[in-house]
């Protein structure tokens, strides 16, 4: 669907307020999406770092296995040659370490590209918010002059 640009000057104050609310809501959603993407990027980078340090020296090493964010059980690292990777909602695949590293690198790149797109949208909405704010300010100034 193609969007048409409407000159700010042609909108009534009520319409400008409605546009401002819509832009504020869109900005909130975009900001939330950007934060979620940043968190995903950090998780993939952390996973890649762990994989980079996983080697035969860690074989049979005692580790703590997280059951939740704050609950762990002791365990032993038996296999340092492959890991199980979550590839989607509830889907897991066993990968050799190099393949898992490659998977994490691809995900980091994909998330970065999505972050760049969302950031571009945030900048566009920010410019639109500024235009609407200027339009509202102009109307308020005109009303103040008319009532003086």
C-alpha positions in Angstrom: 0.0 0.0 0.0 1.5 3.3 -1.1 1.5 6.1 1.5 0.7 9.7 0.4 2.5 12.6 2.0 0.2 15.2 3.4 1.5 18.7 4.1 1.6 19.5 7.8 0.0 22.9 7.2 -3.1 21.3 5.8 -3.8 19.4 9.0 -6.0 20.7 11.9 -4.6 20.8 15.4 -6.7 17.7 16.3 -5.3 15.8 13.3 -1.7 16.8 14.2 -2.3 15.6 17.8 -3.6 12.3 16.4 -0.6 12.0 14.1 1.7 12.7 17.0 0.1 10.0 19.1 0.5 7.5 16.2 4.1 8.4 15.7 4.8 8.1 19.4 3.3 4.7 19.4 5.3 3.7 16.3 8.5 5.0 17.9 7.8 3.0 21.1 7.3 -0.2 19.0 10.5 0.4 17.0 12.5 1.1 20.1 11.3 -2.1 21.7 12.2 -4.0 18.5 15.6 -2.5 18.4 16.3 -3.4 22.0 15.2 -7.0 21.4 17.4 -7.3 18.4 20.3 -5.9 20.4 19.7 -8.5 23.1 19.6 -11.3 20.5 22.8 -10.0 19.0 24.5 -10.1 22.4 23.3 -13.7 23.0 24.7 -14.9 19.6 28.0 -13.1 20.2 28.2 -14.7 23.7 27.4 -18.1 22.2 30.2 -17.6 19.6 32.7 -16.7 22.3 31.8 -19.8 24.3 32.2 -21.9 21.2 35.6 -20.3 20.4 36.8 -21.3 23.8 35.4 -24.9 23.8 38.3 -27.3 23.1 39.7 -30.6 24.2 41.2 -29.1 27.3 37.7 -28.7 28.6 36.9 -32.4 28.2 35.5 -33.9 31.5 35.6 -30.5 33.1 33.1 -29.8 35.9 30.6 -27.1 35.0 27.3 -25.7 36.2 24.3 -26.3 33.9 21.6 -23.6 34.0 18.1 -24.9 34.5 16.7 -21.3 34.7 18.3 -17.9 35.0 19.1 -18.5 38.7 19.0 -22.3 39.1 22.0 -24.5 38.2 23.0 -28.2 38.6 26.5 -29.6 38.5 27.6 -31.5 35.4 30.5 -32.8 33.4 31.5 -31.6 29.9 31.7 -34.9 28.1 31.6 -33.9 24.4 33.6 -30.9 23.2 33.2 -31.7 19.5 29.6 -30.9 18.9 26.8 -28.9 20.5 23.0 -28.7 20.2 21.8 -25.5 18.7 18.3 -24.0 18.8 17.6 -23.1 15.2 14.0 -21.9 15.7 11.1 -22.0 18.0 11.5 -25.3 19.7 13.8 -26.8 17.0 17.2 -28.1 17.9 20.0 -29.4 15.7 23.3 -31.0 16.6 26.2 -29.3 15.0 30.0 -29.7 15.0 31.7 -26.8 16.7 32.8 -25.1 13.4 29.3 -25.3 12.0 27.8 -23.9 15.2 30.3 -21.0 15.1 29.3 -20.3 11.5 25.6 -20.4 12.5 26.3 -17.9 15.3 28.2 -15.6 12.9 25.4 -15.7 10.3 22.8 -14.9 13.0 24.9 -12.0 14.3 25.1 -10.6 10.8 21.4 -11.1 10.1 20.5 -9.4 13.4 22.9 -6.5 12.6 21.2 -6.0 9.2 17.8 -6.0 10.9 19.0 -3.5 13.5 20.2 -1.2 10.7 16.8 -1.4 9.1 15.0 -0.7 12.4 17.4 2.2 13.1 16.7 3.7 9.7 12.9 3.5 10.5 13.5 5.1 13.9 15.3 8.0 12.3 12.5 8.5 9.8 9.9 8.5 12.5 12.0 10.9 14.6 12.1 13.3 11.7 8.3 13.0 11.3 7.9 13.7 15.0 10.0 16.8 14.7 7.9 18.1 11.7 4.6 17.4 13.6 6.0 19.2 16.7 7.0 22.2 14.6 3.5 22.2 13.1 1.9 22.2 16.5 4.2 24.9 17.7 3.4 27.0 14.7 -0.4 26.6 15.4 0.1 27.5 19.1 2.1 30.6 18.2 -0.6 31.7 15.7 -3.4 31.2 18.3 -1.4 33.1 20.9 -0.9 36.0 18.4 -4.6 36.0 17.5 -5.7 36.1 21.1 -3.3 38.9 22.1 
